[in-house]
């Protein structure tokens, strides 16, 4: 087994420490101790970790398609946590809260699609083009997103 470098060990320890702090903030927040402040701080920690993961992808992944898909996944995770933070800590209007809840489904439906594209692209040559059938995989995803976002008009989703 390969030994981690000192820099990798420091990064690992930092990430582990940040996750531990976020868990502690969650535990303290459950007992009505600065619930909103701890919730915002916890969300900021997770958003920062996903952002750092996206930057790390840009620096470490050589294959262009895989780097692109993983970066998109990173951005979608940051978007999801941002929407969640805004919904729970900054908005009180029920209409806006419902729209933010619907907006959750944009990253939640796109992340699996980009994960499949990433898996198919791994180990392929740089000039590899995805097959047409795989590109068609995006049609149901877009249809589901539109179905969720227009749910107030037809009430077919929830």
C-alpha positions in Angstrom: 0.0 0.0 0.0 1.3 3.4 -1.0 2.2 5.7 1.9 0.6 9.2 1.9 2.8 12.2 1.5 3.0 14.7 4.3 0.9 17.2 2.3 -1.8 14.5 1.6 -1.9 13.6 5.3 -2.4 17.3 6.2 -5.2 17.7 3.7 -6.8 14.5 5.0 -6.5 15.7 8.6 -8.0 19.1 7.6 -11.0 17.6 5.8 -11.6 15.1 8.6 -11.4 17.9 11.2 -13.9 20.1 9.2 -16.3 17.2 9.0 -16.0 16.6 12.7 -16.7 20.3 13.4 -19.7 20.1 11.1 -21.0 17.1 13.0 -20.5 18.8 16.3 -22.3 21.9 15.0 -25.2 19.7 14.1 -25.3 18.1 17.5 -25.2 21.4 19.3 -27.8 22.8 16.9 -30.2 20.0 17.8 -30.2 21.4 21.4 -31.3 24.9 20.4 -27.8 26.3 20.9 -27.4 28.9 18.2 -29.3 26.8 15.7 -29.3 29.2 12.8 -25.7 30.3 13.2 -24.5 26.7 13.5 -26.6 25.6 10.6 -25.2 28.4 8.4 -21.6 27.6 9.5 -22.2 23.9 8.9 -23.5 24.6 5.4 -20.5 26.9 4.7 -18.1 24.1 5.7 -19.8 21.6 3.4 -20.0 24.1 0.5 -16.3 24.9 1.1 -15.4 21.2 1.0 -17.3 20.6 -2.2 -15.7 23.7 -3.7 -12.2 22.6 -2.7 -13.0 19.1 -4.2 -13.9 20.9 -7.5 -10.7 22.9 -7.5 -8.8 19.6 -6.7 -10.4 18.0 -9.7 -9.2 20.8 -11.9 -5.7 20.3 -10.8 -5.5 16.5 -10.6 -7.6 15.0 -13.4 -5.9 14.9 -16.7 -8.7 13.4 -19.0 -10.7 16.4 -20.3 -14.1 14.8 -20.4 -13.9 13.2 -16.9 -12.5 16.5 -15.5 -15.5 18.4 -17.0 -18.1 16.0 -15.8 -16.7 15.8 -12.2 -16.4 19.6 -12.1 -20.1 19.9 -13.1 -21.0 17.4 -10.4 -19.0 19.5 -7.9 -20.8 22.7 -9.0 -24.2 20.9 -8.7 -23.4 19.8 -5.2 -22.5 23.4 -4.2 -25.7 24.6 -5.8 -27.8 22.0 -3.9 -26.2 23.0 -0.6 -26.6 26.7 -1.4 -30.3 26.2 -2.2 -30.8 24.2 1.0 -29.1 26.9 3.1 -31.1 29.7 1.6 -34.4 27.7 2.0 -33.8 26.8 5.6 -32.1 29.9 7.0 -32.9 32.9 4.9 -36.4 32.6 3.3 -39.8 32.7 5.1 -42.2 33.1 2.2 -43.9 29.7 1.5 -44.1 30.2 -2.2 -40.3 30.8 -2.5 -39.6 27.9 -0.1 -41.6 25.6 -2.4 -39.7 26.9 -5.5 -36.4 26.3 -3.7 -37.6 22.8 -2.8 -38.4 22.1 -6.5 -35.0 23.6 -7.5 -33.3 20.9 -5.3 -34.3 18.4 -8.0 -32.2 20.1 -10.6 -28.9 18.9 -9.1 -30.5 15.8 -7.7 -31.4 14.7 -11.2 -28.3 15.9 -13.0 -25.7 14.5 -10.7 -26.6 10.8 -11.5 -26.6 11.6 -15.2 -23.2 13.2 -15.1 -22.0 10.3 -12.9 -22.9 7.9 -15.6 -21.2 10.0 -18.2 -18.1 10.1 -16.0 -18.1 6.3 -15.6 -18.4 5.7 -19.3 -15.7 8.2 -20.1 -13.1 6.8 -17.6 -10.1 5.2 -19.4 -11.2 6.3 -22.8 -8.9 8.2 -25.3 -8.9 12.0 -25.2 -10.8 12.2 -28.5 -13.6 9.8 -27.3 -17.1 10.9 -28.2 -20.0 9.5 -26.2 -22.4 7.2 -28.2 -25.7 8.7 -29.3 -27.7 6.4 -27.0 -25.9 7.8 -24.0 -26.5 11.3 -25.1 -30.2 10.5 -25.3 -30.0 9.6 -21.6 -30.3 13.4 -20.9 -33.8 13.6 -22.4 -35.6 11.9 -19.5 -33.5 13.9 -17.1 -34.5 17.2 -18.6 -38.1 16.0 -18.9 -38.2 15.1 -15.1 -36.7 18.5 -14.2 -39.3 20.3 -16.3 -42.0 18.1 -14.7 -40.8 19.0 -11.2 -40.4 22.7 -11.9 -43.9 22.9 -13.4 -45.6 20.8 -10.6 -47.7 23.7 -9.4 -49.6 23.6 -12.8 -50.4 19.9 -12.9 -49.7 18.4 -9.4 -48.4 15.1 -10.9 -45.1 14.9 -9.2 -45.7 15.0 -5.4 
